[in-house]
Amino acid sequence: MTRDSSAQISGNRLAEKTAATSAPAPRRTILLLLTALSVLPVNIYLPALPNIAATFQADFALVNLSIAGYAIINAMTEIVAGAMSDRYGRRPVALIAVSIFIVASIGCALAPNIVIFLLFRVMQASIAACFCVALVAIKETAGDRGAANRIGYAAMGWAIAPMLAPSFGGVLDEAFGWRAIFVALALLGAAILAISMHELKETASFASRPRGNYFASYRQLIGSSRFWAYTLCMACSTGTLYIFLGGASLAANSSLGGSSAKLGFFMGMVPAGFILGSYLATRLTRKSLGTTLVIARLSTCMGLLLGLILSISGVTHVLAFFGPCMFIGIGNGLTFPAANLGVMSVRAHLAGTAAGLAAAMSIAGAALIASIAGLLLREPSAVSTLFAVLLGSASLALSAALFAAFVDRRLAIRALDRERAESRSGG
């Protein structure tokens, strides 16, 4: 690290204080709605996939492309939208994203064939821009400590929405047909657009907006060890969740008698843990970001270690599996606010770019981790193997958290030394 890095920390703090006092703070409700809407379309229509395939007389594998295509465009949207919000403002990016989402939802509802449906389905991924906008708007109007509290509450909505979405989508599909799901999304988007036009204020100051090209902004972030520390922590934390989602059915299905309803119920303990962790994050605002991350990752590792010990000891009760796995959700709920604040604080004037880039890299990294883990999880009921793999991924996240805490402490010391040296020379 150079002296410029130390100066950047002081500059970030000054920018945060200025933003918190000068930028109008959007109401918590609209930010929660935007974060919830950014994840709601991911799985709300999944129960209707067979009916969509039947309507278009298309192969189920072709309809499944709507999942992969959405994920790819989602990641690309986060990268581009974050950078655009730094240059053109948070409000216009959010309003345009919601507008495109409304049009795309209507297009899905009226699609005459599978090609048109898939086209409009990937267009729905534009709503991912609202995720970055909401996070950055919170940071710019609250500062680090207040932002950790508000992001914790926003994360609850971000977790609850995908929990309830499949049930809501299934009810609409059975009652009115699958097209009603996209009509409902269009109406919800229109309502949120109307509220946003009235309630969502611009939080980015014109003077702080970057003037260089996009690649220069990305280079500044990628060249920062602090950015990598927080991003890797998020990637490994999300990867741990992905491993659980992919391996839980193999590991626990036999102990549940093959009941998918029971499996779904117990798997809900992890998102419930995420909500609990997000709530706890709102109570840890006095801790530094690095310290909060270490606490979060330690809690996950301890829970998974307990699960590994129980599985090796031959304990086969269903709660001996899902109870320890609940700490995956608790740890991720604590990690989400701190890690996102960390990446957004690397360069104060590139907060949107950082949030979008880190989100995309985290998803890609998590998918890679889950893919590698999948090679080791081929035998049903291999509970101890699953816990060992989960603990390995969680340990990587803990290592990244410790590195983030170390980098933050070193930069803070250098910044303090620099301030003391400047005060002596000035005196």
N, C-alpha and C positions, 0 to 999 in steps of 0.2 A: 504494500500500500504506500502511496505517496502522500505528501502534505496536502495535495489537492483533494485527496479522499477525506482527510480530516476536516478540511475546510468545508467540504460538501455537507458533512454532518451538521455543522453549525448553520450552514445555509439552509438546509432542509428544515431545521427547527425554526428558523426565522420565518421561512416561507409558510410553515404550518401555522405559526402564531398569527401571521398576517391574514392568511386565508380564513382562519377561524373567526377573526374579528370583523373582516370586511365582506366575506361572501355570505349571501343569504342562505340560511339553512333550510333545505327542503324538509317537509314534514316526514316523520318516520314512516307513516303509512304508505306514502307513494313509493318510497324506496323499497319497502318490504314487498309491495305489489310488483314492482319491476323485477326484483330478484326472483320472486315466486314464478312470475310469468316466463322468465328466462329458462326455467327448467320444466315447467308444466307440460309442454308439448313433447318432451322426450319419450314419455311412456304412457301418456293418457290414451292413446289409440291402440296399444298393443293387444288388449283383449279382442279387438275387432279385426285383427289381421286376417283370420280365416274368412270372414265375411267379405272383406275387401278383395281378397283373392278370388272368391266365388263370383262377386259382382263383375269383375273385369275378366273373368275366366283366364286368369293368369296363374302361372306357376308360383307356388308359395315362396320359393327361393327368390323369385324376381321381386315380389312384394317386400321381402325382407331387405332388399336394397334400400328401402326407405329409412331403415335404421342406420346402416353404414354410411349412406350418403348424407344423412342429416348430421351424423357425428363429424364427418370430414368438414363439411361447410361450417358447422358450429365452431370448430377449432380455428378455421381460417377467418371467420367473422370476428372472433375475439382478438386475434392478432391485428387485423386491419382496423376494427372499430376503436380499439383502445388508442391507437396512434392518431386516428382521425379526431377523436374527442379531445386530444391534447392540442390539436391545431385549430379546430373549428368550434370547440365548445362541447360540453356534456349534453346540454339540452337538445340542440338540433340532431345530434347523433341518436339520442334516445327516441325522439319523436319520429324520425325517419325509420328507425328500426321497427317500431311498433306499427307504423303505417304499412310497411312492407309485409309484416307479419299478418296484418288483417287481410290484405289482398291475397296473400298466399293461402290463408285459411279458407277464404271464400273459393279460391281456385281448387283446393282439395275437395271441398264439398260439392262443387259442380263438375269435377273432372269427368269427361266422357270415356276416358281410357286410361290404362295403367301408365303410359308414358307421360301424359299431362299430369296425372296424380303425382308421380315421382318428381316431376319438375317443380310443382308447387310445394311439395313436401320439403324438398331441400331449401326452397326459398324461406320456409318458416324458420330456418336456423338463424335468420337475421336477428331474431329476438335475443340471441346470445349477447348482442352489444349492450343490452340493458344491464347485464351482470356487471360489466366493467364500469359503466356509467354510475351505477348505484354505489359501488364500493368507493370509487374515486370521489364522488360527491360527498359521501360520509367523511372521508379523510380530510377533504378540503374545508369542511365546515366545522369539524370537531377537534382536530388535532389528534395525536396518538392515543392519549388516554381515553378521551371521550369517544373516539372512533372505535376503539376496541369494544366498548360497551355497545355502541349502536350496530356495529357489524355483527356482534353476537346475536342481537335480536333479529337482524335481517337474515342471519343464517338459519334461524328457526323456521322462518317462512320458506327458505330455500330447501330445507329438509322435509318440511311437512307436505309441500306441494307434490313432489313425486311419490310420497307415501299414499296420498289420497287419490292421485290422478287415475291409476288403473281401475279402481273401484268406480269412480265417477264415469270414466269412459265406458266401462262395461255396462253400467246402468243405462246410459244413453243409447248404446248399441242395441241392447235388448228391447228398449222401449220404443225407439224411433228409427233405428238403423244407424250404420256407422257414419253416414254423412252428417248426422246431428252432432257428432263430436266436434267436427271442424266448424260447424255453424256456431256452436257454443264457444269455441276458441275465438272466432271472429268477433262475436258479441263481447266477450270478455276483453279482447284487445281494444275494441272500440271504446269500451267504458274506461279502460286504463289510459287510453290516448286522451280522452276528454279530461280526465282528472289531471294528467301530466301537463297538458297545455295550460291548465290553471295553476297547478301547485308546484310543478318542477321548475325551479329557478336555476339560472346559470351560475355555476360555482367557480369556473375557471376564469382567472383574470387575463385580459388580452395581453398585458405586458409580459406575462410569464410563459406565453405560448412559444414552443420551439420554432425556429426559423429554418433549420437544416433539413436535409432530406430524411426520408423514413429510415433508410439503411444506417445513416449516421446515428440515429436515435437507438436503433437496435444494437449497434456496436457498443455504444456507451453502457448499455445494460449488460450485455453478454460479457463485457470486459470486467465486470464487477464481481468479485468473489462473494460479496454480500448478497447480491441478486441470486447467484447460483446456490448459496447455502439455503436460502428460504425456498427457492423453487424446488430444489432436490428434496427438501423436507416435505413439501406438499406432494410431490410426485410419489415418493415412497409411502407416504401416508395414504394417498388415494390408491396406490397399488395394493396395499394391504387390504383395503376394502374390496377391490376388484377380485383379489384372490379368494376372499371369503365368499363373495357372491357366486363365483364360479365353482367353489369346492364344497359349499355347505350341503348341497343336495346329495352329493356323493358320500359325504362323511356322516350325515345324520339321518338320511332317508330310512335306513333299516330300523333305527331306534324309534322312528315315528310311524312304523307300520306302513310305509309307502303313502301316507296321507299328504297330499299337496296342500290341503287347507291348513293342517297343523304346521307344515314346513313354512308356509307363508306367514303364519302367526308368529312363530318363534324367530324367523328371520327379521321380523319387524322390531326385535329388541335392539338391533344395531342402529337403525335410524332413530329409534327412541333414545338410545344412548347419545347420538349426535345432538339431538335437541337438548338433552341434559348438559352435554359438554358446552354447547353454545350458551346456555344459560349461565353456567359456571364461568365462562369467559367474560361475561358482563360483570362478574364480581372480582375479576383478577386485574382490573385496570391499573392498579398500583404497581404491579410487577412489570419488569422490562419485557420487551417482546421475546428476547432470547430465553429468558427465564421461564416465561409462560410456555414456550415451545418445549423446553426440556421437561417441564412438569407434565405436559400433554403426552409426550412420547414415552416418558417413564411409566405413566399410568397404563398405556396400551401394552407396553412390554411386560409389565408385572402381571396384568390380567392374562395375557397369552401364555406367559410362563406357568401360571397357575393351571391353565387349561392343559398345557403339555404334561405337567406333572400328574394331573388327574387321569389323563388318557393313558399314560405309561403305567399308572397304578391299576388300571383296569376298571376305573369308574365309568359306567356307560350311560348314566342317567342323562336325559336330554338337556337338563339345565347345567350339567357339567361341561357341556359343549357350548351352548348359547350364552350361558352366564359370563364366562370369560371373554367370549367374542363381543359382548356388549361394550367392553372397554375399547374396542376398535372405534365404535361410534363416539364414545366419550372423548377419546384422545383426538379424533378428527374434528369434533365440535370445538375443542379448545384450540386446535391448530389453525383452523380456518381463519379466524380474525387476526391472530398474531402474524401468521405467515403472509397473508395478503397485505397487511399494513407494512410488514418488513420490505416486501418487494416494491411497494409504492413509495417507500421512503428512500430508496436508493438514489433516485434523482427526482427532486420535488416537481420539476417542470415536465417530467415524463411519466407521471403517475398512471395515466391511462394506458400508455404504451406498455409500461411494466405489468400492469394488471392483466392486460390481454395476452401478452407474450407468456407470462408465467402460467396463466390458466391453460393455454394451449400446450405448453411444454409439460405441464403436470399431467394432463390427460394422456398425451403421447407416451410419457415415461411410465405412467401407471399401466397403460395397455401393454407396454413391452414387458414390464415386471410380471403382469398376470399371464402373459403368453409363455414366458419362461417357466413360471410356476406350474402352468398347466401340463407341462411335460412330466412333472413329478407326481401329479395327482391323477393317476389313471385307475387305481384300484378303489372300488367302493369300500366305505367304512374305514378308510385309512385315516382315522382321526388324529393319531399322533403325528403322522406325516404332514397333514394339513397344518396342525399347530406349529410344527417345526418350520414350515415354509412361511407361515404368517409371522412367526417370531423373527425370522430372518429379515423379512421386509420391514417389519416394525423397528428392528435394530438399526437398519440402514437409515430410517427416518430419524431415529434418536441420534445417530452419528451426525447427520446433517444439522439437527437442532443444536447439538453441542458445538459444532463448527460455527453456526450462526451466532450463538451466544459469545463465543470466543472472538469472532470478528467484530461484533458490536462493542464488546468491552475494549478491544484494542483500539478501535476507532474513537471511542469516547475518551480514552486516556490521551490519545494523540491530540484530539481536538482541545481537551482541557489544557494540555501542556502548551499548545500553540497560543491559546488565549492568554495564559499566564505570561508567556514570552512577549506577546504583543503589548500586554499591560505594563510590563517592566520597561520595554523599550519606549513606550509612550510616556512613562513617568520620568 
